[in-house]
Amino acid sequence: MARNYPEPFVPSNFSCRVTKTTTAVTTVDRRSGYRRRRSADRWDVNGRADGIEYSKRFPRAGLAEAWKERLERGYASGLPFDLRAKRFIVPEPDPSRNVATVFSITEEFYRGHPEWEPKTKLLAATAFNRARLWLLPEGIVLDGAPRAAVVDYLDHASFTTPDRAGLTEQQAVGLAWLEAHSQPAADVTTAQIEEFVRRFETSQRNPKKKVAAATIVRYTQPLRACWAWAVARDDIPVSHNPWLAVKARRKVKTKAQQPASGQGLAVDKDIVLDVPQAIALADRCAEVGTWGGVVSCYVLVMALCGLRPNEAVGLLWEDVELPPGDSPGWLTVRRSRRKVAARWLDPDEDPEWGPLKDRGIADTRRVPVPPLLVQRLQRHRRDFGEGPDGLVFHRRGRPFDLSLFARDVWEPARAEMFPPRKNLAPGDPRQPKLSRLRRHDLRHAACSWWLRSGVDATVCQRWSGHKSLSVFLDVYQGVAPGREDDGVQKLVRSLAEVVGQ
């Protein structure tokens, strides 16, 4: 039976709050018919209007908070409340009122999230700047001097301080053009968004290639969130959100290709080096290119101590313990090199060095150094000394530039030690896996070596710095050969004991 709602009325008493609820959701696989039941979090905006209760549910907390703010503004403005729609009725907009544009909603949405991490800020700004440049009103052509000014502003000055101080004359021209010509957000069509996503799919470095499906999802997510936020604020009508009808390209996998729980993170054991291979590769890196022996210990710190490439770059001598003799040493890992422009950082953040992955700014971890590497690091210090501010690895008075290292050292050394097949393209799946060995794979070599040596998994996870033991085990399951054989032998011995009884 349909519920009879009262006509919209101006409430004399009104309240609203956001509550979180967990509900059971059942999903059905279209192909197999398999039914899966899981729990899902929902956020409800609950309240009363002149004693009449109402409730509206949202899938994300941010949307619920934005709807609550919208209700509070409507009540403060004395607008009539519609119980059927659970919202205040906003009169038709005044033509003289400022219209929400692509430029204005992206600017305000970005400013409303000062808590974002630097990489999140950069990701959102990249997506918003492309929307500002590509989503233009019909008939507006950005070319010539205005285009140069707009590109200069987007590349070097967008999302800077709110007062926009320090803009060059050209950047100020670009800002003024965007504010004057940016398309009204409610006028953006689904066709425009589809064309926008197609342009996003094209690699900016190589227009002949398409970026990965996951990259499309990652770069369009800030824009979807921005439009949903603008709808919740009533800046854009619900019916004018073009993102609702646009689906990003996703990589489709068959059921046989779907990994079991945790297996999607597992390291390919075919590209895990053993210790002799890692030492040989470090020596080869010292012989190839123009960098010389300064890179040998850098490779071994990753391959034997499990440091990430950017963590090894930031290693300081004051954090290295090298005892005499054949005793093992210790490294204290405190920071990581990051490539984020200062404009995306807070005033008190270091523009060159950031915290460890998934850790706070003061978090550290200690990692053992095997005696072989202790001796090599002692020679490294005698031969190359301390770098600026006590850096262990330095070249020409600067920390290692990993792009130059990859080009001048890593790729030539890898090609000599693990040569690719010349009759196949570099990206051909038939190429030897080790011919595509990454620097980060040296870290996998260290963690695998620890496990193979019988070190407890909890200790390995502490040394590696993974966020949790479950993540560590998901990544390194199956990298210790012989475990299955050991398991079979244990079962044989157990069965023999039972039968013997």
Secondary structure, 3 states (H helix, E strand, C coil): CCCCCCCCECCCCEEEEEEEEEEEEEEECCCCCCEEEEEEEEEEEEEEECCEEEEEEECCHHHHHHHHHHHHHHHHCCCCEECCCCEECCCCCCCCCCCCEHHHHHHHHHHCCCCCCHHHHHHHHHHHHHHHHHCCCCCCCCCHHHHHHHHHHHHHCCCCCCCCCCCCHHHHHHHHHHHHHCCEHHHCCHHHHHHHHHHHHECCCCCCCECCHHHHHHHHHHHHHHHHHHHHCCCCCHHHCHHHHCCCCCCCCCHHHCCCCCHHHCCCHHHCCCHHHHHHHHHHHHHCCCCHHHHHHHHHHHHHHCCCHHHHHCCEHHHEECCCCCCCEEEEECCEECCCCHHHCCCCCCCCEECCCCCCCCCCEEEEECHHHHHHHHHHHHHHCCCHHHECCEECCEECCHHHHHHHHHHHHHHHHCCCCCCCCCCCCCCCHHHHCCCCHHHHHHHHHHHHCCCCHHHHHHHHCCCCHHHHHHHHCCCCCCHHHHHHHHHHHHHHHHHHC
